[in-house]
């Protein structure tokens, strides 16, 4: 105890010699970091987000910045987010395939959670202080999409060939999605280097940065090769799908395509059938005839959620090619 008292006295003497008091030292201790305002912090959230998140949540982030931009993150409440959720759901434009604004309301909550997930990771707020995570997301309703019948699929392809200024391109788009069950973004991302003509494979890049080789028929392989050569895809990184003037196809082509088909087939417009219905159609057929494991591989699903048995029922490329052969009636070099 005597030694400690002596050391304290010595420390006080040193401070006195330096002209510094204990209060001066306490004033130098860093205080709690100020919580940034939403307007200040939102650019960091956008920069860290992927293109899909920016596209989906961008308009909601803009709305939040307008209403809450000058408020620190810890002064935005769950009630504020709940109120915006209700407003977004009520003000949604009514569409045939609408769900009374459920998706818009869900996106408000998801957009707010994206902000606070980043704020927690950056140490601006405590994990249990996020107001966005105190607002419950609305329960997801079952999808209205279904597998098309053989007759419906035939009618859709026939309608595509009867209209439009580029029926060859439209028929090719429908064929790609029917054979591969890929998503729209996957087809638009195909480059010349993604086509393996020898093995009749197509490399697909889809959401979640997934990457896979998908078997396609020799007929589709030849059509894609001829299409690329005729429309100016030269470099390995050139987008394969192109208009007749050589410009790359965009997602707008799909919008125009289904609008035209809906004009000829009213039931297509009534049910708001889209490209994703082709994915449902193909994967349902594969599952019914070849089982869940092969359908899962055909879809390109790589997530680990679900039953533990999914670990043991992975299908290989040859099994997917065999399913393709059975579905199309065309041989494939990798099929068993």
N, C-alpha and C positions, 0 to 999 in steps of 0.2 A: 504494500500500500504506500509506504514511504517513497519507494522508487517511482511509482506512478505519479505521486504528487510532485516529486522533483522534476519529472519529465514534462508535466503540464506547466510547471512554473518556467521551465526552460523554453517551452514552446511559446508561452505568452511573452517572454522577454525577447525572443527572436522576432515575433510579430511587432512588438513595440519598437524594436530597433529599425524595422522596415517601415514603420508608420502605418501598419495595417491592423484593423480590428477584426474580431470574430464575425461581427455583423457584415464587414466587407466581404469576407469569404463566403458567407451564406448567400449574399446577393449575387455572387458569381455562379452559384449552382444552377444548372439548367432546369427550367420549369417544364411543365407539360407542353408538348408540342401543340400549337394551335390547330384546330380542325379546319381544313380548307372548305370554302364554299363549294356548292355544286358546280357553279359556272367555272370556277378555277380548276376543279378536279376532273371535270368531264372530258377535257382533251386527253388526259392520261388514260382514261377508260377506253376512249375510242382508239387510241394508238395501240393499246394492248389487246383489243378485240380482233377476232378474225373477220374476214370479209362477210361471212354469213351472218355473224352477229351484228355487224354494222348495218347490213342491209335490212335485217329484221327489226332491230331495235332503234335504228337511227332516228326515225320520226318521233318515237316516244321519248328518247333522250332530249330531242329538241323541245318537245312540249314541257318536259320537266325543267329544263334550263330556263324556259320562259316564265314558268310559275314559281320555281323555287331557286333560281340561279344565285341570288344573293344570300341565301341562307346556308350556314354551315351544315355539314352532313349530319351532325348529331342533333340538329334542330328540326329535321324533317321527321314527321311522325308516321306511324302506321295508318292513322286516320287520313293523313294527306294522300298516301298511296292508295288506300281503299277508295277514297273519293274520286281520284283520277281513274281508277279501274272502273268504277260505276259509270263515270261520264263517257269514257271511251267505248264501253259496251253499248251504252244507250245511243251514241251518236254515229255508230257504224252504218255505212251505206248498206241498205238492204239488197241482198243478192239471192239468187235462186238457191245457191249452196250455202247460204249464211246460216249461222247457228245463234242468231239473236245477239251477236256481238261477243260471244264467248271467247273467240280467238283473240280479238282486240284487247279484251280485258285481261286475258292470260298473258299477253305480250307486255302489257303495262307492268305487271308484277315481275315477270321475267327480266324486263329491262332494268327495273329498280334493283333486283337481286344481283344483276351483273355489276352494277355500280358498287353495291355494298360488299360484294365478294372481293372486288379489287381493293376497296378501302380497308377491309379487314386484312387482306394480304399485305398491304403497304403499311399497316400499323396505325392507321388514322383512327379507327374505332375498334372497340373490343368485339370479339366474335359474337357475344350475346347481346350486342347493342344495335344490331341491324333492324330497322323498322320494316324493311322489305320482307324479311323472313318471318315476321309476325303476321303477315297477311296470307291467308290460305289461297292457293291457286284453285280455280274452279275445276271440278272433276272433268276429265276428258270424256267426251261422248264417243260412242263407237263410230267408226268411219262408215260412210254410206257407199264407199266404193265396193265393187264386187268383180268377180270374173265375168267377162263377156262370153256369151254363147258363141258357138262356131258360126252361126248365121249372122249374128250381130257383127262379129269381126270381119266376115266377108263383106257385109254391107258397108262397113266403114272404109275398107280398102277400096271397094268399088267407087264410093263417093269421092274419095281422094283422087282417084284417077279420072274423074269426070269434070273436075273444076280446078281453078288455079292457074297461075302462069308458069308453073314448073312442076308438072305432075311426076316427073322422074324423081326429083328431089323428095317430094312428099311421100311417094311410094317407098323410097329408100329409108326415110325416117321411120315410117311405120314398121318396116321390116326389121330394122335394127332393134327397135324396142320390143318387138314381138319375139325375136330370137334370143336376145340377151337379157331381157327384163331389166335393162338399165334405166336409171333415172334420166331426166332431160339434161341435167348438168353433165352427166357422164358422157352422153352422146356429143354434146357441144365441145367437150374437152378433148375429143379424139384428135390426135395428130397423125401425120403420115407415118411417123416412126412407131405408132401404136398398132399397126397392122402387120401381123406375122402371116404372110401369104403361104409359106411352106406348111405350117402346122394349122392353118385356118383358125387363128386366135386373134382376139381383139383386146388390147389392154385398156381397162376402164379405170378412170380416176373419179371417185364420187365423194359424197359428203363424209366428213370425218377423216379426210385425207386417206381414205382407203384406196388400195391399188390391187387390181387382180387381172389375170388373163382369163378371158371368157371365150369358150369355143363358139364359133359361128360356122354356118354351112359353107361349103366351097362356092356355091352360087353367090352368096352374099359377099364372100371374100373377093370374088372376081368383080362384082358390081362396085364395091368400094374402091378397088384398084383402078378400074376404068373411070370412075367418078373423079378420083383425085387427079388422074392424068389429064382428063378432059377439062378440068376446071381450075387448073393452075396451082395445085398443091405440089411444090417442088422440094422445099427444104424439109428435113426430118421433123422440124418443130412446127411446120405449117399446119393449121387446122384443116382436117380432111374434108369436112362437110362444107360445101360452098355453093353459092348461087351461080347462075350461068355466066354472070359478068366477072366471076372470080372472087367476089367478096365473101368472107366467111359468114356462115349462117349464124343468126342470133336467136334468142328465145322468142322474139316476136314472130318468127316463122311458125312456131307451134301455135301461138295464139290465133294467127290468121287461118291456119290449117283447120283447127277445131271449130272455128267460127263458120267456115265454109261448109264443113261436114254437117254442122248443126242446121244450116239452112236447108240442106237436102234431106237430112234425117232428123225430123223434129224431136224424136225421143233422145237423141244425143244432146241437144240443147236443154231439154227439160231436165235430164238427169245430170247435167253439167259433166259429161264424160270428158276425160282428158287423157293425156299420155300415160299418166300413172295407172290408169285402168288396165293398160296393156301389161304392165308389170304384175298386177293382181292376176290377170288372166293366165299368163305364162307360169307364174309360180304356183298357182292353184293346180294347174294341170300337172306340173312336175311333182308336186306333193301327193296328189291323188294316185299317180302311177308309179312313183319311185320313192316315196316316203319323205319324212321331214328332214333327215340329214342331207339328202341330195338337194332338196328344195332350198335349204338354208345356204348351202354352198353356191347354188345357182344364183341366189339373191345377192351374194357377196356379203352376207352378215358375218361379222367377225367379233361381235360383242361377247362378253363372258357372262352376261346376265341370263337368268332363267334356270331351268333345272340343271343339276350337276352332270346329268348324262350327256349334255351337249358337248362336253369335253371328249367323249368317247365315240361320237357318231359323225365325225368330220368326214366329208366326202372328198375324193380327189378329182383331179381334172379329167381323168378318163371316165369317171362315173357321170360327171356333168356332160361330157361329150356324148355319152351313150344316151342320156335323157334327151339331148338335143336331136340326135338321130331318130329316136322313136317319135318325137313330137313333129319333126319336119318331114320324115321319110327320106332324108338325104344322108348318105354315108359321111362319116367324119374320120379323118386319119388317126385320131386319138381314141375313138370309140372302141370298147371291148367287143 
